[in-house]
């Protein structure tokens, strides 16, 4: 099933998990729109993903960018642009994995 065009009815789920999907989907904004549509208002969307911006990883993200782009992975995936810019409520954001490379984001669907 195409995550950017889900076959589920509106408000079908109380909770949706999205592990390592946002930075590899062709259109992250469309994916977010679909997640919000199929998650009931007040439900939860749990995202685990790599987000750029860490000073520690900045140089490595720039070095691997051309290779990452070829395999469909965005190494410079902005948290503010893809999480904070939407009309939902971020409940928590916790660094996870080696050196906080990824974040676990818990969102309440508005």
Secondary structure, 3 states (H helix, E strand, C coil): CCCCCCCCCCCCEEEEEEECCCCCCCCHHHHHHHHHHHEEEEEEEEEEEECECCCCCHHHHHHHHHHHHHHCCCCCCEHHHHHHCCCCEEEEEEEECHHHCEEEEEEECC
